[in-house]
Amino acid sequence: MVYKIFLSSLIPFFFNLILIHNPATAESGDVNDSDIQQLVIQGIVYPDQQYSYRLEPFDVPEGIGALEFTFSYDGRREYAEMEIGLFDPYGFRGTSRFSKDEFYISKYRTTASYFPGRIIPGEWNVSLGFPTITQEAGYTIQIRMIPEGHPEYYGPSEIALETGKRWYKGDFHTHTGHSDGFGCPDTEGNRSPCQVFQTAQAAHRNGLDFVTIADHNTVSHHQDMKILQPSFPGMLLLRGQEVTTFYGHMNVFGTSIPVEFRIGYNGLTVKNIQEQSRSLGALFSINHPGRDTGARCTGCGWSAENTDYNLVDAIEVVNGTNIETRVAGIPFWHERLNEGYMITGIGGSDDHGAGFGRAQPGTPTTMVYAESLSEADLLKAVKKGRVYLRTRSPDGPAIEYIATDGVNNWQMGDVIPVDELANDQPVYIQIKYDHYDSVEPEIIMNGKSVEWKAEQSLVEDKYRIKRFRINGNGPGWVRFNLRDDEGIVVISNPIYIR
């Protein structure tokens, strides 16, 4: 006896394919949870059906991007065991026997023991096997069909490994053997491709809360990340792809849809890439803009014409140990800030060796003040500017940075209305930091280091707090570095004046 129940019907929708002239976008504003078709299949198995198999057919309409299954049954490990597997219209897609109560199928990321690939429209079948049925047992299969045009399919994941607002530390730029991460030794000590698990282990060993793997012009590593994530319950493997062009490299975070990279082919421009990234709900960041372009590093410096900096969410201001070197990204960032763009500075190790070489995941470490340890919340926080960098390691100085007039407080990424600086109530920036015996703040306003005398300086617990009055009432931005005898150890993001 079998019952099939449709909990909601699929509302028709249109999904634009990824085209060269008009990079793929889903009309996310027109799609919501009611567009996810939910199907429940229920059945009963009797003892005389032991050692048999049963197919439960269901229809998948056009335009589905992912299928999500939940399976439960009576008498588990007592009087019944049931195996589950899956067939698409053309054949076998995997089986998990008794090992999984839930599994997920999509084109680019799929639960272990199932094959990634396109969700083909037509008749699919859940395969059930009954090796042990000693008394009547019921089962329930719940299926969620997620459209290609739904943010749950194409955009950042809201699944949180940890909830609670705090500073999360991570690395936004690493590589594996899915592209050019070949800095790992094989069993004979020779150079070999790094595996996703090796990069994840190195990031975990260094104490990170999240690490982005962003291989060049591919998302093939996202499948490995999907399978590996349960082994790192406290560290998020954040999806990225380094969109690598002849005119610059850029990271796109939070989507498994491949982003077009062939600038010049059929008229594609960097702005098309930016528009595709924005439509997918992803975060767009320019990588190592100060690097040289040449045979040793093709397209590494940023020279892309038609760049729309209104569509740039972040700039990699520190790449590896390049903080104040000739190829550092800070001057490029400051130029954009002085042009009026509110772009968040982030960092990435650009590690290609899973920590086996000189580079280490977490050098630099990007600190993100987010609502939770999820892709969606981390990327939202970056877009807001709630970010600072520890340039050398995850264990660098901790900071708090606000502007205040005694009533209102503004954080990194916030805008102080210019009239707040023009009234009778002074506005101060307040810098709070530890390691104060070895570091000093350097205030940067509109790209230049300014000498402001602290109007207040005190020690509270393990922190020093310094307060400086903002001088001048014109538009612009103000941020700070922490320096020690060897250079910059912390880079804050700006508070803006508009």
C-alpha atoms as one frame of an Amber mdcrd trajectory, in Angstrom:
protein
   0.000   0.000   0.000   1.530   3.345  -1.094   0.364   6.922  -0.622   1.751
   9.960  -2.429   0.946  13.425  -1.194   1.911  16.709  -2.890   2.347  19.318
  -0.177   2.659  22.166  -2.651   2.519  22.457  -6.390   5.322  23.912  -8.427
   4.595  27.416  -9.580   5.812  27.876 -13.161   8.968  29.914 -13.454  11.547
  30.887 -16.025  15.293  30.432 -15.621  17.705  32.243 -17.908  20.569  30.089
 -19.123  24.160  31.212 -18.682  24.877  33.003 -21.932  27.946  34.844 -23.087
  26.239  38.166 -23.780  23.810  37.952 -20.870  25.389  35.924 -18.058  22.993
  33.706 -16.229  20.676  35.131 -13.756  17.701  33.811 -11.970  14.957  36.246
 -11.165  15.307  35.714  -7.436  12.766  38.380  -6.594  10.069  36.304  -8.279
  10.872  33.034  -6.523  10.194  32.044  -2.928   9.670  28.973  -0.788   6.239
  28.336  -2.265   8.032  27.486  -5.520   9.659  24.445  -3.897   7.535  21.396
  -4.628   7.286  19.048  -1.674   6.194  15.452  -2.150   5.556  12.832   0.520
   5.533   9.122  -0.355   4.243   6.764   2.317   3.973   2.992   2.212   3.637
  -0.170   4.248   5.727  -3.347   4.012   4.636  -6.765   5.315   6.725  -9.741
   6.510   5.999 -11.742   3.344   7.753  -8.990   1.345  11.101  -9.538   3.070
  13.979  -9.988   0.574  12.135  -7.969  -2.083  12.643  -4.581  -3.734  10.130
  -1.868  -4.548  10.290   1.176  -6.814   8.493   4.357  -5.841   8.133   6.493
  -8.988   7.772  10.266  -8.916   7.810  12.917 -11.629  10.365  15.721 -11.787
   9.309  18.751 -13.862  11.562  20.918 -16.018  13.831  23.444 -14.328  14.619
  21.640 -11.080  18.128  22.299  -9.763  18.265  20.035  -6.710  16.412  17.216
  -4.964  16.485  16.771  -1.207  15.343  13.504   0.388  14.433  12.556   3.954
  13.732   8.890   4.734  12.275   7.308   7.877  10.601   3.994   8.743   9.174
   2.006  11.616  11.042  -0.621  13.609  14.531   0.408  12.646  17.132  -1.967
  14.129  14.328  -3.815  15.887  12.047  -5.602  13.468  12.709  -3.812  10.161
  15.560  -2.612   7.985  15.054  -0.808   4.692  17.588   0.172   2.053  17.188
   3.267  -0.122  18.644   4.239  -3.501  17.770   6.405  -6.483  17.357   6.085
 -10.259  16.864   8.981 -12.678  15.111   8.532 -16.070  18.347   7.183 -17.563
  19.695   5.010 -14.788  21.367   4.618 -11.414  22.164   7.739  -9.314  23.336
   6.030  -6.112  22.339   4.136  -3.022  23.052   4.647   0.653  21.488   1.473
   2.084  20.932   2.289   5.791  23.706   4.870   6.141  21.749   8.086   5.539
  18.407   9.449   6.653  18.882  12.460   4.358  20.608  13.059   1.044  20.885
  15.794  -1.561  21.282  15.598  -5.346  22.276  18.470  -7.644  24.353  19.144
 -10.723  27.518  20.246  -8.919  27.184  19.043  -5.295  25.741  15.789  -4.039
  25.755  13.763  -0.834  28.383  11.012  -0.741  27.261   7.734  -2.362  25.155
   9.606  -4.940  26.292  10.998  -8.283  26.269  14.726  -9.049  24.677  15.693
 -12.324  21.794  17.469 -13.958  18.354  16.914 -12.489  16.756  15.406 -15.569
  13.023  16.000 -16.004  10.885  12.892 -16.209  10.110   9.870 -14.107  12.532
   9.110 -11.269  12.362   6.168  -8.918  13.265   5.733  -5.291  14.480   2.154
  -4.889  13.646   0.444  -1.600  15.000  -2.888  -0.428  13.666  -4.950   2.496
  16.322  -7.299   3.915  14.608  -7.588   7.307  10.840  -7.262   7.845   9.510
  -9.413  10.696   6.320  -7.419  11.250   4.336  -4.757   9.449   6.357  -1.519
   9.041   5.530   1.838   7.501   7.904   4.227   5.773   7.902   7.883   4.726
   9.961   9.523   1.988   9.896  13.310   1.822  11.198  14.951  -1.358  11.884
  18.657  -1.855  12.305  19.779  -5.475  14.260  23.043  -5.553  14.011  25.080
  -8.782  17.122  26.321 -10.568  15.711  29.814 -10.098  15.530  29.540  -6.313
  18.228  31.131  -4.087  18.454  27.913  -2.085  19.855  26.270  -5.220  22.111
  28.946  -6.722  22.998  31.225  -3.815  24.813  31.243  -0.476  23.783  28.555
   1.973  22.017  29.560   5.175  23.026  26.342   6.971  24.903  27.467  10.094
  27.523  25.383  11.866  27.301  27.787  14.791  24.767  30.448  15.706  25.486
  33.585  17.642  26.970  36.927  16.692  30.751  37.043  17.151  34.033  37.509
  15.309  34.718  34.511  13.046  38.244  34.049  11.700  38.967  32.686   8.273
  40.826  32.688   4.985  39.102  33.765   1.775  41.604  32.356  -0.739  43.133
  28.867  -0.993  43.679  26.348  -3.795  43.781  22.585  -4.298  44.652  20.152
  -7.055  41.304  20.928  -8.675  43.310  23.743 -10.265  46.949  24.620  -9.519
  47.361  23.645  -5.866  50.315  21.286  -6.364  52.389  22.044  -3.287  51.714
  18.842  -1.355  54.067  15.858  -1.072  52.995  12.426  -2.244  53.936   9.215
  -0.395  57.413   9.346  -1.946  58.022  13.000  -1.124  57.418  14.291  -4.629
  55.317  17.335  -5.477  51.684  16.375  -6.011  48.197  17.903  -6.166  46.721
  18.943  -2.829  43.414  17.378  -1.884  40.522  19.345  -0.432  40.839  17.456
   2.847  44.498  18.502   3.159  43.647  22.180   2.795  40.791  21.783   5.271
  43.090  20.021   7.747  45.675  22.804   7.486  43.017  25.474   8.069  41.628
  23.570  11.057  45.101  23.007  12.461  45.674  26.764  12.317  42.510  27.464
  14.291  40.275  28.952  11.589  36.489  29.066  11.780  36.097  29.054   7.989
  38.190  28.564   4.889  37.349  29.296   1.279  38.597  26.994  -1.454  38.534
  28.981  -4.685  40.058  26.991  -7.507  40.543  28.614 -10.890  37.560  28.660
 -13.265  35.930  25.565 -11.795  33.516  24.406  -9.122  34.535  20.748  -9.254
  36.014  21.085  -5.753  32.568  21.939  -4.366  31.616  18.262  -4.573  34.581
  17.319  -2.395  33.692  20.112   0.013  30.104  18.848   0.276  31.312  15.344
   1.150  34.018  16.582   3.525  32.044  19.184   5.495  30.630  16.715   8.095
  34.210  15.860   9.108  34.707  19.494  10.190  31.619  20.271  12.284  33.154
  23.445  13.717  34.810  24.879  10.594  32.867  26.038   7.555  34.127  25.107
   4.090  32.998  28.193   2.207  32.441  27.808  -1.528  34.450  29.970  -3.892
  35.728  30.070  -7.452  38.602  32.227  -8.656  37.294  33.635 -11.901  40.598
  33.943 -13.750  40.776  36.172 -16.823  43.489  37.747 -18.959  42.733  41.088
 -17.254  42.479  40.166 -13.590  41.465  37.519 -11.083  38.354  37.756  -8.951
  36.813  35.512  -6.328  33.111  34.797  -6.425  31.841  33.368  -3.134  28.705
  31.481  -2.164  27.502  29.811  -5.359  28.186  26.568  -7.218  27.021  27.955
 -10.564  30.130  28.281 -12.779  30.779  31.941 -13.527  31.768  32.848 -17.063
  35.406  33.966 -17.360  36.185  34.364 -21.085  36.422  38.148 -21.368  36.381
  39.113 -25.022  34.714  35.916 -26.202  31.445  36.858 -27.909  31.785  40.324
 -26.412  31.877  39.300 -22.752  33.102  42.062 -20.415  34.038  42.110 -16.769
  30.780  43.938 -16.078  28.868  40.924 -17.435  30.760  38.762 -14.948  29.933
  41.184 -12.164  26.254  41.202 -13.099  26.126  37.418 -13.148  27.762  37.271
  -9.721  25.319  39.814  -8.288  22.319  37.981  -9.755  23.428  34.767  -8.068
  23.513  36.466  -4.666  27.272  35.856  -4.542  30.012  38.118  -3.229  32.405
  39.574  -5.814  35.988  40.368  -4.766  38.979  41.556  -6.783  42.090  39.498
  -5.988  45.690  40.763  -5.641  45.127  43.843  -7.850  48.710  45.062  -7.440
  50.370  41.891  -8.727  52.346  41.867 -11.957  50.821  40.240 -15.022  53.104
  38.056 -17.120  54.125  34.532 -17.986  54.668  33.607 -14.328  51.289  34.939
 -13.267  48.889  35.354 -16.171  46.305  38.074 -15.703  47.233  38.574 -12.049
  47.168  42.390 -11.958  43.849  44.185 -12.360  43.470  45.843 -15.779  39.876
  44.947 -16.700  38.145  47.723 -18.601  34.499  48.514 -17.869  34.841  47.488
 -14.220  31.762  48.700 -12.356  33.067  49.361  -8.858  29.505  49.676  -7.608
  29.350  45.905  -8.177  32.622  45.181  -6.351  31.839  43.976  -2.831  35.406
  43.430  -1.630  39.066  43.813  -2.565  41.814  41.451  -1.450  44.037  44.072
   0.175  46.500  41.504   1.561  47.497  38.483  -0.499  49.701  36.124   1.491
  52.509  38.156   3.040  52.171  41.070   0.597  51.159  43.810   3.023  53.354
  46.790   2.166  55.338  45.339  -0.724  55.442  46.734  -4.248  52.568  44.453
  -5.273  50.386  45.023  -2.209  46.684  45.714  -2.698  46.202  48.495  -0.135
  47.005  51.417  -2.519  44.506  50.087  -5.094  41.884  49.814  -2.342  42.553
  53.324  -1.067  42.158  54.720  -4.588  38.704  53.153  -4.886  37.696  54.430
  -1.450  38.823  57.935  -2.424  36.685  57.668  -5.546  33.693  57.260  -3.254
  33.163  53.495  -3.405  32.399  51.673  -0.166  34.324  48.444  -0.748  35.352
  46.072   2.026  38.993  45.081   2.402  39.572  41.351   2.941  42.584  39.032
   2.846  43.562  35.621   1.546  46.615  33.426   1.899  46.442  32.220  -1.731
  47.842  28.981  -0.303  48.631  26.351  -2.965  50.198  23.761  -0.678  47.777
  23.008   2.170  50.263  24.513   4.596  53.171  22.300   3.504  55.119  25.253
   2.109  55.839  28.759   3.351  52.232  29.869   2.833  49.754  28.947   5.521
  45.965  29.107   5.544  45.223  31.995   7.877  48.115  34.230   6.789  46.472
  36.686   6.657  43.353  35.969   8.706  40.182  37.852   7.883  38.006  38.509
  10.931  34.272  38.768  10.158  31.645  39.884  12.682  28.667  37.795  11.586
  25.341  36.583  12.926  26.335  32.945  12.443  28.915  30.644  10.917  27.109
  30.242   7.615  27.925  31.261   4.058  24.989  33.638   3.930  25.771  35.465
   7.180  29.521  35.659   6.617  29.042  37.156   3.167  26.384  39.593   4.395
  28.791  40.791   7.069  31.582  41.270   4.525  29.285  43.324   2.327  28.466
  45.503   5.350  32.173  46.049   6.070  32.210  44.281   9.453  35.728  43.039
   8.812  39.324  43.502   9.890  42.560  41.664   9.034  45.184  40.032  11.222
  48.001  40.138   8.749  50.295  37.436  10.168  48.230  34.713  11.797  44.875
  33.856  13.368  46.320  34.782  16.781  46.946  38.450  16.033  45.607  41.390
  18.036  41.875  41.713  18.671  40.244  45.084  18.049  37.026  47.011  18.421
  36.530  50.130  16.325  33.642  52.586  16.521  32.883  56.230  15.971  30.695
  57.919  18.560  29.185  61.266  19.471  28.201  60.014  22.897  24.701  59.106
  21.730  25.138  57.422  18.369  27.711  54.746  17.574  28.950  53.789  14.112
  30.820  50.583  13.284  33.153  49.629  10.444  31.187  49.902   7.214  28.744
  52.461   8.636  28.259  56.013   7.406  28.444  59.075   9.658  26.210  61.811
   8.220  28.472  64.765   7.522  26.195  67.103   9.454  27.008  65.097  12.592
  30.548  66.438  12.276  29.365  69.989  11.710  27.221  70.358  14.815  28.322
  71.320  18.290  28.693  67.738  19.491  32.167  66.359  18.642  32.525  62.935
  17.009  35.320  60.622  18.069  36.791  57.420  16.755  37.494  54.908  19.487
  40.080  52.187  19.007  40.247  49.281  21.448  43.015  46.713  21.057  45.065
  44.144  22.944  48.806  43.393  22.593  49.101  47.084  23.467  52.635  46.780
  24.833  53.962  46.046  21.348  51.596  47.798  18.896  50.445  51.353  18.205
  47.531  52.614  16.113  48.118  54.495  12.877  45.104  56.501  11.730  44.423
  56.650   7.994  42.030  59.297   6.672  41.280  59.445   2.973  44.367  57.376
   2.235  46.872  59.371   4.263  48.347  58.763   7.685  47.284  61.560  10.023
  48.813  62.685  13.312  45.939  63.013  15.764  46.611  63.297  19.447  44.559
  60.925  21.576  42.139  62.863  23.773  41.709  59.788  25.940  43.929  56.762
  26.555  43.262  54.150  29.204  43.738  50.463  29.926  40.716  48.266  30.575
  41.357  44.604  31.366  43.784  43.455  28.671  42.844  46.227  26.242  44.020
  49.758  25.617  41.326  52.207  24.548  42.259  55.349  22.634  39.832  58.022
  21.545  40.584  60.595  18.843  38.440  63.490  17.731  37.696  63.408  14.001
  39.234  66.550  12.533  37.625  68.075   9.455  34.017  67.792   8.384  34.323
  66.933   4.725  33.232  63.639   3.170  35.611  60.712   3.146  36.568  57.794
   5.322  38.727  56.932   8.297  40.293  53.648   9.354  43.430  52.522  11.174
  46.326  50.065  11.219  48.048  48.572  14.212  51.823  48.533  13.794  54.698
  46.967  15.650  58.440  47.219  14.963  58.146  44.935  11.926  55.163  46.502
  10.198  51.363  46.317  10.030  49.752  43.611  12.152  46.079  44.714  11.902
  44.147  46.475   9.128  40.710  47.839   9.925  37.968  48.657   7.467  36.712
  52.234   7.184  33.964  54.164   8.830  32.609  56.526   6.158  31.614  60.180
   6.234  28.963  61.165   3.706
